[in-house]
Amino acid sequence: MQHTFDDYRKIFDGVIARHEGEEFFSDLIQKKGRPTFPAAPREVAIIGIRHAGKEVSNRDDFADDLIALVRIATDGSQQVYEYEGTTEPGLFAKVINPEGDFRLNPGFYVFKQGLHHGVNPCLVPDCNVLGERAKKGAAFDETDQRTWTSTDGTIHIHAGINPGQDHVGQWSAGCQVIAGGWNGAHWLEFFKYAKMATNFPVPYLLVKDTDVQEILGQ
């Protein structure tokens, strides 16, 4: 385990403190309330930690990010589950949006139960989400002061990247993906506990690994 329950509490609070003054996230708090860390049985929070790994054609096409589910069990014990996956779009040729591939911005969002491509149960946003776009082969530019709001609910938390696969590819066009496939033990465990949550819509926080070190004082 990379981080403890208390570490994730600090990360959770640190991410909210970092972003709650920004207009998008301030508006989200007004609409959905300020996210709260699990404090009662079966409450859940999900935290994605983005690692700036090796890139191919300006896409981090590897499952080198961490997606954690933290919860209070029915008996009151504190639980942490961590999974490999991606928080970024993979490398693929198909143009999904002419404005470019979407990459979710660090910050906080809320998710509910839904279906991926109308078939597979997953988590879908219960709010607009904020991110960057970059056309095929171009790098994402976080310094250009231009962000994009996705309002169509297509940025999901779902399974993918089957065992034995080396690359993200079309498994993510901006979604947050837990590696190991739809029938993999990691996704089945993750979604089992996500479905049991008593605090839907559940908070999803995304943070860079370098910011985690800063928040935890490492």
Backbone bond lengths (Angstrom), bond angles and torsions (degrees), N, CA, C in turn:
res aa  C-N    CA-C-N  psi(-1)  N-CA   C-N-CA  omega(-1)  CA-C   N-CA-C  phi
1 M - - - 1.464 - - 1.528 109.28 -
2 Q 1.319 115.98 130.22 1.458 119.71 -177.72 1.527 112.39 -78.58
3 H 1.343 116.05 -36.02 1.464 119.52 -176.12 1.525 110.41 -137.62
4 T 1.303 115.96 150.19 1.459 121.82 178.78 1.524 110.62 -87.63
5 F 1.325 115.36 171.83 1.467 121.53 176.89 1.527 109.74 -57.55
6 D 1.327 117.02 -44.77 1.471 120.14 -179.78 1.521 111.43 -67.18
7 D 1.353 117.50 -34.81 1.460 119.91 174.25 1.523 110.24 -59.03
8 Y 1.321 115.77 -45.87 1.462 119.02 -178.44 1.527 111.75 -66.89
9 R 1.313 117.29 -31.06 1.466 119.56 174.96 1.540 109.58 -62.66
10 K 1.334 116.34 -43.65 1.464 120.56 178.78 1.526 110.89 -65.90
11 I 1.335 116.64 -41.96 1.464 120.22 177.75 1.530 110.19 -61.30
12 F 1.322 116.21 -46.24 1.464 123.01 179.78 1.531 110.22 -55.59
13 D 1.328 115.79 -53.65 1.465 120.23 -178.38 1.526 111.12 -64.82
14 G 1.351 116.41 -36.95 1.457 120.14 -179.60 1.514 113.06 -66.59
15 V 1.335 116.90 -40.10 1.469 120.53 179.29 1.528 110.15 -66.01
16 I 1.305 117.51 -43.62 1.467 119.91 179.70 1.528 110.48 -63.85
17 A 1.337 116.90 -44.81 1.466 120.21 178.97 1.530 111.19 -60.87
18 R 1.341 116.77 -35.51 1.460 121.84 -177.86 1.529 111.68 -69.19
19 H 1.343 117.19 -34.48 1.465 120.22 -169.82 1.531 115.22 -112.40
20 E 1.318 119.18 -14.14 1.463 119.25 -170.47 1.524 113.46 -65.30
21 G 1.336 118.22 -18.61 1.459 120.45 177.91 1.510 113.98 -83.99
22 E 1.342 117.47 -10.78 1.461 120.89 178.69 1.527 109.92 -75.93
23 E 1.320 116.50 145.70 1.461 121.27 -171.40 1.530 112.68 -55.69
24 F 1.330 116.86 -46.92 1.466 119.29 -177.57 1.521 110.87 -59.46
25 F 1.333 117.00 -48.31 1.456 120.70 -174.92 1.534 111.71 -76.44
26 S 1.321 116.69 -29.96 1.463 119.92 173.75 1.524 110.09 -63.33
27 D 1.338 116.22 -41.96 1.472 120.11 177.27 1.527 110.60 -65.26
28 L 1.326 116.55 -37.81 1.461 119.80 179.82 1.529 110.77 -63.60
29 I 1.325 116.84 -40.89 1.464 120.46 177.06 1.530 110.27 -61.79
30 Q 1.335 116.46 -40.36 1.471 119.85 178.98 1.523 110.81 -61.78
31 K 1.339 117.02 -36.48 1.463 121.27 -176.23 1.520 112.76 -84.28
32 K 1.345 116.99 -39.70 1.462 120.67 -169.88 1.526 113.74 -116.84
33 G 1.324 117.40 -7.36 1.454 119.71 -176.32 1.511 111.50 90.77
34 R 1.320 116.70 159.59 1.462 121.38 179.95 1.525 108.72 -76.51
35 P 1.325 118.39 127.56 1.470 120.06 -179.51 1.524 111.21 -58.39
36 T 1.324 114.76 144.26 1.469 120.33 179.05 1.522 109.63 -123.96
37 F 1.325 114.78 143.56 1.456 121.57 179.39 1.528 109.39 -75.13
38 P 1.338 118.59 147.98 1.469 120.65 -178.76 1.533 112.74 -52.02
39 A 1.343 114.61 129.61 1.462 120.21 -178.63 1.524 112.22 -136.41
40 A 1.325 117.05 -9.32 1.464 121.80 -178.57 1.520 108.84 -131.75
41 P 1.345 117.33 159.09 1.469 120.03 -177.77 1.525 113.65 -51.71
42 R 1.338 114.85 132.92 1.456 126.21 175.77 1.531 113.55 72.80
43 E 1.317 117.23 8.03 1.468 118.44 170.42 1.533 109.50 -76.04
44 V 1.336 116.01 146.83 1.465 122.55 -171.86 1.524 110.15 -133.66
45 A 1.316 115.81 146.14 1.462 122.40 164.79 1.527 107.42 -134.27
46 I 1.326 116.06 147.18 1.460 122.00 179.34 1.521 107.60 -120.33
47 I 1.327 116.10 133.85 1.460 120.99 -176.90 1.523 109.17 -130.92
48 G 1.319 116.21 123.40 1.451 121.76 175.17 1.525 109.86 -100.36
49 I 1.320 116.85 131.69 1.466 121.90 178.31 1.531 107.73 -115.79
50 R 1.319 115.58 114.33 1.464 122.03 -174.41 1.523 111.00 -90.03
51 H 1.322 115.13 128.64 1.459 122.45 177.93 1.525 109.12 -107.44
52 A 1.327 116.30 126.94 1.465 120.46 178.79 1.524 108.46 -79.89
53 G 1.310 115.74 88.28 1.459 120.99 -175.15 1.510 113.09 -95.82
54 K 1.323 114.61 -166.32 1.462 121.91 179.57 1.526 110.11 -62.34
55 E 1.333 116.71 137.35 1.453 121.28 -179.55 1.523 111.82 -114.02
56 V 1.328 114.95 147.94 1.460 122.91 173.16 1.522 106.58 -124.52
57 S 1.330 117.27 119.92 1.473 121.66 -176.75 1.530 111.33 52.87
58 N 1.330 115.15 43.04 1.466 123.11 177.59 1.527 113.42 63.15
59 R 1.342 116.90 26.86 1.458 121.06 173.45 1.528 108.89 -128.76
60 D 1.312 116.74 132.26 1.469 121.13 174.40 1.523 106.41 -81.94
61 D 1.324 115.35 91.81 1.464 121.96 -169.21 1.526 112.15 -93.07
62 F 1.323 116.58 27.59 1.467 120.85 -176.73 1.525 110.51 -125.98
63 A 1.318 115.78 148.05 1.471 120.93 -179.88 1.529 108.80 -81.79
64 D 1.343 115.17 70.40 1.455 120.60 -174.82 1.527 112.98 -114.20
65 D 1.326 116.56 17.08 1.459 121.21 175.35 1.528 110.05 -102.17
66 L 1.312 115.63 167.79 1.467 121.84 -179.58 1.518 109.17 -117.50
67 I 1.325 116.82 131.45 1.464 121.33 173.02 1.526 107.37 -120.89
68 A 1.315 116.24 119.81 1.464 121.96 -175.77 1.524 110.78 -113.95
69 L 1.313 115.02 141.83 1.468 122.09 170.91 1.521 107.03 -114.79
70 V 1.319 116.25 123.44 1.462 121.33 177.65 1.527 107.78 -117.88
71 R 1.342 115.59 140.49 1.467 118.98 -174.08 1.518 110.65 -154.49
72 I 1.311 113.39 163.04 1.460 121.40 168.22 1.526 106.59 -100.84
73 A 1.326 117.18 123.39 1.460 121.31 -179.99 1.523 110.86 -71.69
74 T 1.321 115.42 168.32 1.464 120.71 -179.76 1.522 111.37 -58.43
75 D 1.339 116.91 -31.80 1.466 120.21 179.78 1.522 113.16 -86.43
76 G 1.334 116.69 4.45 1.458 121.00 177.40 1.512 114.90 91.43
77 S 1.321 118.63 -1.90 1.463 120.63 -179.74 1.533 110.27 -76.86
78 Q 1.322 115.26 155.48 1.458 122.42 -178.57 1.524 109.56 -93.73
79 Q 1.330 116.84 130.25 1.455 120.72 -175.38 1.528 111.28 -128.89
80 V 1.333 115.36 142.95 1.459 122.84 177.40 1.523 108.30 -130.72
81 Y 1.337 116.49 130.81 1.458 122.48 175.60 1.526 107.15 -127.61
82 E 1.334 117.14 127.90 1.460 122.01 -176.80 1.527 110.25 -121.58
83 Y 1.339 115.61 139.09 1.457 120.76 -175.14 1.526 110.94 -135.95
84 E 1.321 116.23 144.43 1.455 120.86 171.53 1.527 109.04 -76.39
85 G 1.307 114.84 147.65 1.450 119.42 178.65 1.510 110.57 178.80
86 T 1.326 116.27 -156.32 1.458 120.73 178.31 1.518 110.06 -137.44
87 T 1.327 114.75 147.16 1.470 121.17 173.86 1.528 110.02 -114.70
88 E 1.341 115.77 15.13 1.459 121.22 -173.43 1.523 110.83 -133.50
89 P 1.333 117.45 158.35 1.460 119.20 177.42 1.517 111.16 -70.08
90 G 1.331 115.86 145.18 1.456 121.05 178.14 1.518 111.74 -82.55
91 L 1.310 114.34 -176.67 1.463 121.89 179.21 1.521 108.63 -95.11
92 F 1.327 115.88 113.23 1.465 120.69 178.48 1.523 108.58 -153.50
93 A 1.344 116.21 156.72 1.462 120.93 -171.34 1.530 113.35 -84.41
94 K 1.321 117.58 -29.46 1.461 120.42 -174.06 1.523 111.54 -63.31
95 V 1.320 116.24 133.81 1.460 121.36 177.25 1.530 108.38 -88.47
96 I 1.327 115.90 110.84 1.459 121.09 179.11 1.521 110.46 -82.25
97 N 1.330 115.43 -39.50 1.465 122.05 -179.81 1.518 107.91 -138.30
98 P 1.338 118.20 127.91 1.464 119.69 -177.31 1.526 113.64 -62.28
99 E 1.334 117.17 -18.45 1.458 120.08 177.96 1.525 111.90 -80.09
100 G 1.336 117.14 -12.10 1.450 120.28 176.90 1.513 113.83 125.55
101 D 1.331 115.10 167.01 1.467 121.68 175.68 1.532 109.44 -65.94
102 F 1.321 115.95 149.82 1.467 121.78 -176.51 1.521 110.21 -103.82
103 R 1.341 116.03 135.54 1.460 121.22 173.87 1.528 108.30 -128.38
104 L 1.302 116.04 121.38 1.465 121.95 -177.06 1.521 110.48 -62.47
105 N 1.322 115.81 137.83 1.459 121.17 177.79 1.521 111.14 -81.87
106 P 1.336 117.48 146.98 1.467 119.63 169.94 1.526 110.81 -55.37
107 G 1.316 114.94 145.89 1.459 121.17 -177.43 1.511 109.42 150.54
108 F 1.329 116.59 -152.77 1.459 119.89 -178.50 1.524 110.73 -135.71
109 Y 1.336 114.63 145.83 1.455 123.28 -175.38 1.518 108.35 -144.00
110 V 1.333 117.13 175.28 1.472 120.30 175.44 1.526 109.05 -130.37
111 F 1.344 115.26 140.75 1.461 122.05 -175.33 1.522 110.63 -127.87
112 K 1.341 114.85 150.04 1.461 122.95 177.85 1.523 108.39 -127.36
113 Q 1.321 117.14 177.07 1.459 120.62 177.25 1.527 110.42 -77.21
114 G 1.333 114.88 143.78 1.454 120.22 178.78 1.513 110.28 -165.20
115 L 1.325 116.56 -160.61 1.464 121.93 -177.68 1.523 110.27 -125.68
116 H 1.330 115.68 139.86 1.468 121.69 175.22 1.524 108.18 -92.61
117 H 1.327 116.07 122.23 1.477 122.35 -175.21 1.530 111.24 55.10
118 G 1.331 116.59 28.60 1.455 121.45 177.11 1.513 114.97 72.11
119 V 1.347 116.88 9.26 1.464 119.94 -173.58 1.523 112.69 -124.08
120 N 1.321 116.71 -58.67 1.461 121.23 -170.96 1.527 111.75 -92.15
121 P 1.331 118.48 126.21 1.464 120.72 175.31 1.525 111.20 -59.22
122 C 1.327 115.80 135.23 1.460 121.13 -177.81 1.524 107.45 -157.17
123 L 1.318 117.23 -165.27 1.459 122.28 173.46 1.530 108.55 -110.40
124 V 1.313 115.77 134.81 1.465 121.76 -178.58 1.525 108.74 -125.80
125 P 1.327 118.03 153.63 1.467 119.77 -175.42 1.520 112.83 -66.96
126 D 1.315 114.88 142.53 1.461 122.06 173.36 1.524 109.44 -108.80
127 C 1.341 114.65 27.21 1.462 121.96 179.70 1.525 107.38 -162.41
128 N 1.320 116.66 169.28 1.453 119.58 168.56 1.523 108.78 -68.09
129 V 1.322 116.60 156.12 1.460 120.20 177.43 1.526 109.19 -125.77
130 L 1.328 115.68 153.77 1.455 122.32 -172.31 1.525 109.93 -113.58
131 G 1.324 117.36 138.52 1.451 119.23 179.50 1.511 113.83 -164.79
132 E 1.328 114.48 -175.42 1.459 123.16 177.08 1.527 108.39 -108.81
133 R 1.317 115.31 155.66 1.461 120.63 172.30 1.528 109.38 -124.01
134 A 1.327 115.10 145.37 1.463 121.07 175.73 1.517 108.43 -144.54
135 K 1.322 116.09 134.14 1.454 120.21 179.31 1.525 110.43 -71.69
136 K 1.318 116.14 162.26 1.463 121.88 -176.18 1.531 111.05 -50.71
137 G 1.316 116.33 128.72 1.449 122.05 179.32 1.511 115.19 84.26
138 A 1.339 116.94 -13.54 1.467 120.74 -179.10 1.524 110.27 -93.91
139 A 1.320 114.97 151.46 1.464 120.38 179.61 1.521 110.68 -82.57
140 F 1.317 115.60 151.16 1.463 120.39 171.31 1.522 108.52 -72.44
141 D 1.335 116.14 134.37 1.461 121.06 -176.99 1.528 109.22 -116.77
142 E 1.323 115.47 103.71 1.465 119.85 -179.88 1.522 112.33 -84.12
143 T 1.340 116.77 -0.28 1.475 120.00 -178.19 1.524 112.85 -103.57
144 D 1.343 117.53 -1.54 1.467 119.03 -174.20 1.523 113.25 -84.65
145 Q 1.350 116.36 1.22 1.471 122.02 178.35 1.529 112.57 63.04
146 R 1.324 116.66 16.82 1.469 119.81 178.81 1.516 108.72 -114.82
147 T 1.301 115.78 122.75 1.460 121.19 177.24 1.521 109.07 -125.48
148 W 1.325 114.26 163.89 1.463 120.63 -177.10 1.519 108.60 -126.16
149 T 1.305 115.73 138.10 1.455 120.31 175.84 1.517 108.85 -104.06
150 S 1.341 115.32 124.19 1.462 120.39 176.94 1.521 108.04 -94.05
151 T 1.330 115.58 119.92 1.460 121.02 -176.47 1.523 113.29 -111.59
152 D 1.345 116.67 1.31 1.471 118.51 -173.22 1.525 113.27 -94.97
153 G 1.331 117.36 1.87 1.465 119.71 174.45 1.507 115.28 72.62
154 T 1.337 118.16 21.82 1.466 120.08 -175.22 1.523 113.39 -92.80
155 I 1.322 118.70 -6.43 1.462 121.61 -179.71 1.529 108.15 -88.90
156 H 1.326 116.23 97.93 1.464 121.90 -172.03 1.522 111.66 -105.20
157 I 1.329 115.69 165.66 1.459 122.91 165.52 1.528 105.58 -105.97
158 H 1.330 116.53 114.62 1.460 118.89 -173.13 1.526 110.63 -149.11
159 A 1.314 115.96 178.50 1.466 122.64 178.68 1.521 110.46 -90.22
160 G 1.334 115.52 162.67 1.455 120.31 176.42 1.515 110.92 170.41
161 I 1.334 116.08 -161.76 1.458 122.69 178.16 1.535 109.18 49.44
162 N 1.311 115.61 73.62 1.463 121.85 -173.96 1.525 112.61 -58.04
163 P 1.316 117.70 155.30 1.462 120.76 177.47 1.527 111.12 -53.66
164 G 1.320 115.75 136.43 1.454 120.74 -179.18 1.516 113.90 90.62
165 Q 1.334 117.43 -11.87 1.455 120.00 177.09 1.527 109.84 -81.51
166 D 1.326 116.20 138.58 1.462 121.19 -179.67 1.517 113.03 -94.22
167 H 1.338 116.59 -19.23 1.451 119.07 -170.96 1.528 111.44 -128.61
168 V 1.335 114.33 156.26 1.468 121.14 178.87 1.521 109.82 -73.54
169 G 1.353 116.75 -48.10 1.462 120.68 179.80 1.521 112.45 54.68
170 Q 1.334 115.94 -136.35 1.460 120.51 -177.09 1.524 113.13 -79.40
171 W 1.329 118.06 2.02 1.467 118.34 176.24 1.522 111.46 -62.08
172 S 1.325 116.64 -24.59 1.467 118.48 176.85 1.512 110.51 -135.74
173 A 1.334 115.16 121.68 1.460 121.65 168.56 1.532 107.76 -108.84
174 G 1.337 114.78 31.54 1.460 121.07 -177.70 1.518 112.51 126.21
175 C 1.338 116.22 -8.86 1.467 120.56 179.27 1.529 111.13 -73.13
176 Q 1.319 114.77 165.41 1.457 122.82 174.46 1.528 105.78 -100.09
177 V 1.336 117.38 116.13 1.459 121.11 -167.05 1.525 111.02 -120.15
178 I 1.323 115.79 130.07 1.460 122.25 174.25 1.523 108.18 -92.35
179 A 1.324 116.22 124.02 1.462 121.44 -174.87 1.527 111.29 -73.27
180 G 1.344 114.41 153.65 1.455 120.37 176.37 1.509 114.36 117.88
181 G 1.348 116.74 -4.84 1.458 120.29 176.21 1.522 113.98 88.77
182 W 1.340 114.23 165.57 1.471 120.51 -177.91 1.526 112.41 -64.72
183 N 1.314 117.60 -29.36 1.462 121.20 -179.39 1.531 112.61 -101.10
184 G 1.325 115.95 8.04 1.461 120.52 -179.48 1.520 112.44 -73.33
185 A 1.321 115.90 152.35 1.467 121.28 -178.12 1.518 111.83 -59.98
186 H 1.331 117.28 -35.19 1.466 119.73 -177.11 1.522 111.42 -65.91
187 W 1.337 116.64 -48.16 1.466 118.87 179.88 1.528 110.99 -65.64
188 L 1.308 117.61 -43.07 1.466 120.42 -178.29 1.526 110.82 -61.34
189 E 1.313 116.91 -38.98 1.464 120.41 177.56 1.525 110.39 -68.87
190 F 1.331 116.54 -48.06 1.460 121.27 -179.88 1.528 111.31 -56.33
191 F 1.337 115.80 -50.35 1.460 118.29 -173.36 1.531 111.61 -73.32
192 K 1.327 116.58 -28.19 1.464 119.57 175.53 1.524 110.46 -58.72
193 Y 1.325 116.25 -48.08 1.456 119.86 -178.50 1.524 111.81 -75.13
194 A 1.322 116.85 -32.89 1.462 119.18 176.70 1.530 110.69 -62.48
195 K 1.326 116.51 -43.81 1.477 120.37 -179.27 1.528 112.28 -64.44
196 M 1.338 117.00 -27.83 1.461 121.28 -178.75 1.520 112.82 -78.21
197 A 1.329 117.15 -7.30 1.464 120.85 -174.11 1.521 111.70 -58.91
198 T 1.313 114.40 139.91 1.472 120.69 176.77 1.526 111.52 -99.31
199 N 1.321 116.98 2.84 1.474 120.24 -175.25 1.525 112.47 -120.63
200 F 1.335 116.84 38.73 1.465 119.08 174.47 1.520 110.37 -67.15
201 P 1.361 118.33 142.24 1.457 125.67 -3.71 1.534 110.66 -71.78
202 V 1.323 116.31 136.62 1.465 120.65 -175.21 1.526 110.12 -81.86
203 P 1.329 117.45 146.93 1.459 119.58 178.17 1.521 111.71 -74.85
204 Y 1.331 115.13 138.73 1.468 121.81 170.39 1.519 107.50 -122.58
205 L 1.326 116.11 122.09 1.450 122.08 179.49 1.517 109.12 -113.43
206 L 1.321 116.35 137.67 1.456 122.04 177.68 1.519 108.66 -120.15
207 V 1.337 116.15 132.83 1.469 121.40 -176.01 1.522 109.09 -145.84
208 K 1.315 117.41 148.01 1.464 122.21 174.72 1.531 109.20 -77.62
209 D 1.347 115.69 147.40 1.466 118.47 -178.48 1.532 111.92 -63.38
210 T 1.328 117.35 -30.94 1.465 119.54 177.48 1.517 111.56 -66.78
211 D 1.325 117.36 -33.03 1.462 120.88 177.24 1.522 110.85 -74.08
212 V 1.337 117.06 -31.18 1.461 120.07 175.65 1.532 110.04 -60.43
213 Q 1.321 115.94 -43.85 1.472 119.72 178.95 1.515 110.89 -59.59
214 E 1.328 116.08 -40.31 1.462 120.65 179.59 1.533 110.49 -66.89
215 I 1.327 116.50 -45.54 1.464 120.79 -179.07 1.530 111.13 -61.50
216 L 1.323 116.14 -40.46 1.464 120.15 -177.84 1.525 112.69 -86.62
217 G 1.339 116.42 -1.33 1.454 119.38 178.87 1.494 114.08 69.46
218 Q 1.324 117.38 32.47 1.465 121.19 -177.57 1.530 111.63 -92.65
